[in-house]
Amino acid sequence: MNLSALYELKEQLEAAAVYGTGLMTEDFRLKKAAAQMGPLAQAAPVFKKIEQAAQAAIAPECQDRPGALMDALALVNAVVYTQGTVGAAGELLPLEGDGCEQNRVCAGEGGSFSDETGREDREEKSPSFLQNIPYSRMAPLVAAFTGTGGGRYAVLESAVREEPELLSDWRLLRLMIEALGDSYGEIGNLVYRRLLEMGSSIVPMLCQGFDSNGKRGMLLRLRLIGELAGASENQLYRKAAMDGEKSIREEAIGLLRFDSENVPLLYDMLKTEKGVMRNRVLWTLSFMELEEPEEYLNAMKKKKPSEAAGILCGACNVRSADLMADVLEQFRKSVITEMEKAGEEYRRTESLLASLGKNGTLEDGTTASQLRKKRDQLFKQMQWDRRQSGKDLNWPAWGTDEEKIWRAAEGKCSDKLFEWLRRAYAETPGFFPPFFFYDSFCDSPTEEMASFIERMFREFGDSDRQDERRSGIEEAVFTRALLTETAEAVYEKFSPWLAGGRASAILQVLCQIQYSEEKKQYVFMKQSRGKDSGGRTEEPVCFENLDRRWYGWLLLPGNRTFVRKNVKVYTWQMPGQGYALERASKASEWSCLEQALVQLYCPEAEGLSEAYRAHFESLIHMGLEIDSRLLRILRRCGFRDYDFVVERVLRENQSQYLWRVKCLLEEIPLPASELSESLGRALEKDRKGTIAGRDRIQLWREQLADGACMGELA
């Protein structure tokens, strides 16, 4: 549509407003422009109104010409603005979004930091200036960041999971930074993780308005600055370390490790600080290269073993490893002293029992039964192997001095520490916690650590003590081979272990591996158990290939019986629970074998989906308990014959409580109509009426047949 007449009328009306309404009735140009609106007036009602307004403004009988002029001009402007466009010559391209180079330059992002600044390369998801996101999608996030009350975390968590691009918009960045101090701590933690992914481009906004005397929000902000900026914000760290609130001072002191110029300041603080702050200064120095470490070393020698371990935990240099050897030896001597005292008390108790007889009583009222109980406890304290039970390797207990010391020793490498570990293991293998060498290698899978593990295996791998202690030497050797040797060579070398007791070590490692469909690699799931790594980015340990013959062993029909009877696999539980035995006592229970198969499932491997379908289908018919884990792997490997599964889900529900049945049915990937038919067939087969809740299940079947989804069932 040609709108030139409309634009001409707009120009003439604006000119009339300039030269005055008294001349409008004599302006032939304005009259001509109003007359040209005739064709447009016939095309659309809005143009008809414009023509009428213009004619009314120039009519001789008009009583309020200035008002009529303003009405006509307002209407014309309103229509013209709706027709406005912006264009440029060239090819039409979409707006540049997340991660574009222009955004990075505009944001002042200087790329990833080098090791000199204390940071390692980080994959960054920088915020975007240009995002074509409508207000309707942004408004709930704005309300969640600025509002109060419940439900806000669910909105933000859903956005992070399903629409992460929304939280990469610069318009939300200031609100996200303010949300670090939200009264609901989980929101602050969620925002922290998201901001960390955005990279160093947000550092200037984090620094703007930073208050070293603030509360939790400022503490998280400082931690983010340290993670993203490294040494480049050293002046901010120094100021916060000197003048900040206690928790912020402690965090800032740790961030001084990024710049070696801070060593003199840290030594000065070592002379003035006490307690927690002094230990934080020592912790910071543990990560730094020190030309003259004497003052640091002298301060460390005065620390108790558990306190020194807390300071050294996370540091990975040779000096820290050498100090750790001294800490372990000091701790070992203290344990020997405790055992000797327990031995003396044990012998004294034995003599008292001998004098009392079976049912005697001491003068203080202590009975022979109480003495026998005390004697048994003292006997345990005299042993190097102090596990609390024969099933769970839960020693040392989480949070104890022993646990802190051994956790700090994991992953450290130096000739002095390796020699101490070798000598101490030869003399007192029971002194070592479960899977120490395996945890150490997973924490630091370096060539240096691998050589030490090989040496330990050559010296102690065939010892009978190895199976008893489960110190992790065999597991570490197998893990090293997976990371450094070809898949075929690993299988040829370690498959003989499957026939004996060492099958436990193989399965122990396989249960810690998961195939990543995204990375197309196998990933070790071993986690650093709460260590503060001093800012080191801990990438997952991956390897490319796993020999297909390992799957063949895991899928052997009779293998479940062999594993249940002969293989012990321990998995590290939640903090405080140590290693717990994962062994199914009944054939119907989900075992570590099934868990390993689920984690190792590789859909790209030729023929593996068919083998998985056949294996798990046979387990279903053998009576394996049906739960969500089983249904998920069935869905992943393309299983389709769900009639028997549905029948078992209904038949094995022995109560009127149908919530679990509904949850399991939701996991079955059948269309509503097919699931309805499957439910009907299961009900028909139940001629004896053993299925509980038949009326409700029949109602579900009818609702599904009518097109309802599982979430809508009554």
N, C-alpha and C positions, 0 to 999 in steps of 0.2 A: 504494500500500500504506500502510495506517494504522500508523504506528510509535509511537503514543502509549503503548502498553504497554511498549515498550522503554525509552522515556524515563522512564516511571514507575518501572520497575525500577532504572534508573540512579540516580534520586534516592534511592530507599530503600536501595540498597546504600551510597551515599555517607553517608547518615544513620547507618547501622549502624556504619560506620567511625568516626564521631564519638562515638556514645554507648557503643560497646564491644561486642565480640562475645559477652559473657556474656548479653546480653538478646536476642540474635537469635532464639532458639527461641521466645520469647514475643511477638515483634513481629508482630501480626496484619497490619499494613500491608505488611510485607515478604513475608509468606506470600501475601497477596492479589495482590501485584505479580508474584510468581513464578508463581502459578496463571494469571494473565492472559496469560502467554507461550505458552499452549497452542496457540491458532490460528496464531500466527506460527511456532511450532516445526514445524507441519505444512507450512508454506509453503516453508521453506528450511532446509537442514542447519545453517547457522550459527546460526540462532535456536534450533534444537534443542539445540545445544551450550550456548548461553547458559542455556536453561531447565534443563538438567541440572546446570550449574555452580551456579546459584542454589539449586536443590533440595538439592544436596550440601552447600552452606554452611549451610543451616538444618536439616538432618537431625539428630536427637538423637544418632545414633551417630557423628557426625563427630569424628575425633580431632584434626585440625589446622584448627580453625575460622578463625583469622586468615589462614592460608595459603589456605584455600578461598575466603574473602571476597575476598582480593586477586586470585586467579585469575579469579573471576567478574566483579569490577569491571574488571579489565584487558581482558577479552574484550568486555564491554559497551562500554567506552570506545573500543576499536578500531573496532567496528562503527559507533558513533554518529558518530565523526569522519569516516567515509567518506560519511556522509549530510549533512554540513554544507553549507550554501549561504549566499551573501551576496546580498542583493537590495535594491532601492530602487524606490520608486514612480516611474513615468514611462515614456517611450518607450525601447526597447532600442536603444542605439547602439554601434558598434564603438569599441574603444580608439583614442584619438587618437594618431597616429604622427608621422612626420617632419614637422617644420616647423609644428606646431600652435601657436597663439598662446599657450596656457597654458605650453607647454614653453619658449617664448622668454622669457616673463615669469619663470618659475621659474629659468631659467638666467641671468637678469640681463642679457639682451641688450638693448642700447640702440639698436638700429637701425643703419643704415649711417652711416659717418662722412662728414662734409662735407669740402669741399675745404680748409677752414681747418685741419683736422687732418692734411692731407697724404694722405688716402685718397679714392678715388673710390668711387661706389656699386658694390657687389658683390652678385651673386646668391648668397645663402647657403643652404646645406643644413644647418640647425642639427641637432645631435644630439637624439635623442628620449629622454624618460624612459620612455615607455610603449610597449613593443614586445612583442608576444606571439610570441617566438621560442624554440623548444624548445632544450634543452641540446645535442641531437645536432647542431644546425647551428652552435652557438657553440663547441663544444669544439675542433674543428680549428683555429679562429682563435686561441683561447687557447693551444693547443699551439704554433702557429706563432710567436706573439709571445714566448712564454716559453721555448721550446726552443732547441736548437742544431742544427747540421748542415744538410744539403742538403734541398731540397724545400719549404722554408718559403715561399720567395718565390712559387712556383707556386700555393700554397694562397691566399695573400693577393691575388695578382694576379687569380686566378679570382674571388675574392669581390668585388673592386672592379669587375670587368667584368660579372659575372653576378648578384651579389646585393649591390649597394652598400648596401642598407638594413641589412645586418648590421654594417657599420662605422660606422653612425650611432647605435649603441646606447651609452648612457652607461656601461654596465658594461665596455665595452672601451676607453673613452677613456684611462684611466690607462695601460693596457698599450700603447696606440698612442703615447702621448707618450714612454714609456720606449723604445719601438722606434726612435725617431729616432736613437738612438745605437747601433743594432744593429751587430754586427761585420761583417755583410754590408751594404755601403753601399747597395745597390739597394733593400733593404727600407726603410731610412731615407728614401730619396727617394720611394718609393711612399707611405709613410705621410704624408710632408710634403704631397704633393699632395692626399691625401684630407683631412687636417686643414685645409688651406687652404679647401676647399670647405665646411667646417662653419660658418665664420663666426666673428664676434667673441664668441659665447657661450662659447667654450672658453678665452678669454684668461686668466680667473682661474686655471684649472688649469695653464695653461702657465707662468704666473708663479710658482705654488706650487712651491717646491723648485728654482727656477732658480739655477744656480751659475755666476757669471761667470768662474770659473777652470776650468770643465769643458772637455770635448773636443767632438767633432763633434756629438754629440747636443744639447749646450747651444747650439752655434752655430746649428743648425737651429731650435731652439726660439726663440732670440732673433729669428731672421729671420721666423719665423711671427708672433711677437708684433708685430713691426714691420709686417708685411703686414696684420694684422687689427686692431690697436689704434691705429695712427697715433700722434698726439700724446698720447693719454690715458695712456700709460705712459712719459712723458718722464723721470720720476725714475729709473726702472729703466735707461733708456739712459744717462743721465748717470753713474750709478754704475758701469755696465759699461764705459763709455768711459774712466773714470779708473782703475779697479782690476782690470779683466778681463785674461784671458789674451790674447796677441797677436791671434789671429784674431778673438776675440770683441770685443776693443777696436776693431778695424778695422770690424767690422760695426756696432757700437754708435755709432761716430762718424758713420757714414752715416745712422743713424736719427735723429740730432739735427736733421736737416733739417726735420722735421715742425713744430718749434716755433721761432718767431722769437726767443724769449727766450734761445735757445742761442747767438745770434750772438756776444755778448761772450766766452762760454766758448770758442767756436771760434777767435776771434781770439787769445785767450790761448794756446791749443794751437798756433796757427800760429807762435808765437814759440819754443815749446819742443820741438815735434815735429820729426823729421827723416825723410828718406827716404820710405818707403811711407806711413807714418802722416801725414806732412805733406801728401802728395798726396791722401790720403783726406780730410783736413780741407778742402783746396781743392775737391775734388769735391763735398763736402757744401755748401759755400758757393755752388757754382755753381747749385744748385737754389733758393736762398733769395733773398728780396727784401732787398737791403742798402741802408740809408739812406746809409751812407758807405762806398762800395766801394773807396776808394783803396788801402787796404792789400792787399785781395784782388787788385786789378788790378796793383799793383806786383809782387806775388809771381808772378802769371801771366806777366808780361813776361819774367821771368828763366828761364822754362821753355823747353826745346827744343820744336820743333814736335810731335814724336811724343808727348812727355810731356804737353804742354798738351792735345793731342787726347784722350788717355786721360782727362784730368780733365774735359773738356767733353763727352765722349761721353754721350748720354742727356739732358742738360739742354736745355730747349726754350724758354728765355726769350730776349728780345732781346739782353741783355747777352752771353750765351754765343754767340749768332750773330755779334755784332760781333767778339768775340774770335776766333771761328773764321775770320773773314775775315783778320784779322792773321796767324793761324797759317798759313793757306793761302798768303798772300803771302810770308811768311818761308820756307816750304817751297819755293815756286816759285823764289825767288831762289837757294836752295841747289841746286836742280836745274839752273838755268841755269849756276851756277858749275861744277858737275860736268860739264856738257856742254861748257863752254869748255875745261876741263882735258882732257877726252876729245878735243876737236878739236885741241888743241896736240899731244897724244901721237899722234893719228892722222897729222897732217902730218909729225911726226918719223919715224914708222914708214914712211910713204910714201917719204920721202927715203932712208931706209936701204935699202928694197927697190929703189929706183931705182939705188942704187950697187952693190948686191950682184948684180943680175941675177936670172935665173930659178932658179939652183941654188947660189947662193953661201952662205957661212957667216961669221958674225961671229966676232971673236976670242974671245968668251965661249962659243962653240959653238952659238949660236942660228942655226937654218937659215932659209932664205928661206920655206920652207913654214910654219914656226912664226910667222914675222913676218906672213905673209898671214892666218893664222888670227887673230892678235892684231888686225890691221887691221880685219878684218870685225867682231870684237867691239866695237872702238872705234867703228866706224861706227854700230852699233846704239845705243850709248850716246849718240851725238850726236843721235839722233832723239827727237822728242817722243813719237811712238807707239812704245812699247817692248814690244808684245806678243811673246810667245815663239814663236808659230806663227800661221799664217794661218787655222787652223780653230777653235782654242779661245781665247776672250777671257778668259784666266786672269790678266791683269794688273790690279791689283797682287796679288802673291802673298800668301796668307793669313798674318797674323802679322807682316808687315813693317811698317816705319814708314809707308810709303805707304798701305798698307791701313788702318791705324789712323786716319790723318788723314782719309782720304776717308769712312770709315765714320762718324767723328764729325761730319762736315759734313752727312751725309744728313739731310734733314727739318728743318733749322734755317731760321728765317725772320727776316730783318731787311732793311731797305733797304740797309744797308751791305754785307751779304753778297751780296744779289742783284746789286748793282751790280758787285761784284768778280767774281762768277761770269760775268756777261754780258761784262765787259771781257776777262777771262782767256780765255773761250771764243772771243771774236772774234780774239784774238791767237794763242792756242796751243790749238786744239781737241784736239790729241793729248795734252795734259797731263791730260785728264779720263779717268777709268776707264770701262769699258763700263757703259752703262745708268745712269749716275749720276743723271740727272734723273728717270728713271722710278723708280728706287729711292727718291729723295728724295720724290717725290710720294706713293708708296705708304706711306712712313714717316710723312708728315704731309699728308694730303689736305685741307688747309684752303683757304679762299677766297684767302688771301694767297699761298699756294704756287701755286694754280691760275692766278692772274693773272700770276705770274712765268713760269710754264710757257707760257702763251699768248703772252706777250711774246717769249720765246725762240724760239717756233715761228715767229712773224711775222718775226723777224730772220734766223733761221738754218735754218728748216725746209726750204727749197728748195735749200740748199747741197749741192754734190756731196760735201762732206766728211762730211755726216751719215750717208750709207750706209757710208762707210768706217770711221768711228769707232764707230758704234752707241752714241752717248752717251745715248740713251733719250728724246730730246725728242719724237719722233713717238709713241712708246709712251705717254709721259706725257699728251700731248694727247688721245689716244684714251681713255685711262683716265679722265681728267677728264670727258670728255663722257658716258661711261657712268654716272658718278656724279651728274651734275648735269642732264642733258638727258633728254628723253623717248626711249624706245626707237626710235620711228619717226624722230625727228629725227637721232639718232645714225647710223642706217643710211643715211638720205638724204645725210648730210654726208660719211660716210667710205667708203661702198661704192665710189666711184670709185677708191679706193686699191687695191682688189682686183685691178685689171687690170695693175698695174705692180710696181715694186720695193717699194712701201710695203706690199704684202701681207704682207711679213715682219713689219712692226710690228703689223699687225692680229692675225696668228696668234700673235705673241709674247705679246700681252696675253691672248688667248683661252685660251692654254695655262696661264695663271696664274689662271683662274677655274673655280670648281666650283659646280654647283647643289646647294644643301642642301635635301634633302627635309624635314628637320626645321624649318628656318627658313622654307621656301618663298621663299628668296631666292638670289641669286647672290653668292658669297663670293670675295673675292680671297685667294689663298693665299700672297701675298708675306709673308715673315716678317722680323721684325727680327733681323738677323744677329748674335745674341749680345750686343746692346746691353744695358747696365744702364740701365733707364729711370727709375731713382730711385723706383720704387714706382708709376709710372703704369700703370694697367690698360690694356692694349692690346687693344681690342675688334677683331674682324675687320671689315674694310671690306666693306660689302654694298650691293647695289642690287636694285631690285625686278624689273625686267623686261629681257629681251634679245629684240630683234626676231627673229621667226621666220625672216626672210629670211637671217640669218647662218647658221642651220642649213641652209637651202637651198644656200648656197654651199659649206659644209663637206661636204654630201652629194652634190655634183655628181659624176657618174660619172667624168669625166675629170680631176677636180681633183687626184688623187694624183700624176699625171704632172707637172702644172704645178707643184705644190708641191715635188716632188722636184728639179725642174730649176731653179726660180727663187726659191724661198723659203728663207731661212736663219732658223732659230729657235734661240735659245740658252736653255738652262735653267741656273739656278744650282744647282751641285752641292753635294756635301758640303764642309765647311770645308777650305780648302786647295786646292780644285780649280777655283775660279773659275767662269766660264760655259763650258759645253761645248756644242758644236754638236749639235743634235738633228735630223738629217736622214737618212732612210733612203736608203741607196745602191742598194738592190734593191727591186723591186716587191713581193717577198714579205715584206719586213721591216715591223714595226710602226713607224709614223711619228708625228710630232708631230700630224698631222691626226687620226689615230685616237685619240690621247691626248686631244686637245681635245674630240672627240665624246663620249668616255667621261665626261669631267669635266662636260660641259655637259648631259648627258642629264637631261631633265625629264619624268618619267612623266605629269605632269598635263597637259602640252601636247597638245591634240587632234591625232591623226594622227601624232604624232612616233614612237611605238613602232613603228607599221607601217613608217614610212620607215627607221628604224634597222634593223629586221629585214631589209628588202629590201636595204639597203646592205651590211650585214655578210655576208649570205648571198651576195651577188655577189662580195664580196672572198674569201670562202672558196673559191668555185668558180674564182676567178682565181689562187688559190695562196697567199693570205696565210697566213703561218705561224700554226699553231694553238698558242696558249699560254693561260695562266690568265687574262690580261687579256681576250682575245677571248671566252673561254667565260663570263666573268662578265657582260660586257655583253650577250651573247646571252641569258643567263638573265634579266637585268633587263628587257629589252625583249620578253620573252615568246616567244622563238624555240622551236620544238618539233620541227622535222624534223632529228633528230640522227644519222640513219643515215650520211649522207655524212661528218659530223664524226667519228664513231667509226671509220669506214673509213679516213679520212686519218690519224687518230691512230695506228692500228695499222700502216698501210702505211709511214708515214714514220719509224717506229722501226727504225733500221738495225742495231741491236745486240741482244744477248741481255739487256741491262740494262733491265729493265722498270719500274724505280721511277718514271721520269717518265711512262710510260704510265698507271700506276696513279694518279698524282697528277692527271693530266688527266681520267681517267675519273671521279674523285671530284668534279670540278667540273661534270659533266654532270647536270642536274636531272631524271633519269629514275628511276622506281621500279626496284627490283632486277630484277623480271621483264622489264620492257621493255628495260632495258640488256642483260640476258642475250640476249634475242631479237636486239637490234641487233648484239651481238658475233657471234652465230651467222650472221647474214646477211653480215657483213663477212668472216668466215672462208670462207663458201661462195663468195663472189665471188673470193676469192684462189686461183684455180685453179692458178697457177704457183708457189704456195708462197713468195711474196716476203715475207710477214709473219714477222718474227723472233719467236721464243718462242711458237710456235703451241700447243705442249702446255700451257704455263702459262696462256695465254689461254683455252684450251678448259676447263681446270680452273676458272678464274674464272667462265666462263659457267655451268658446272654448279653451282657454289656459289651464284651469284646466283639461278639458277632454283630452288634449294632454300630461298631466303629469306634468305641471308646479305647483310650490307651490305658496302660497299667496304672498310671498316676491318677486316673479319674475313677478307678474302681471304688465302690462303696466298701 
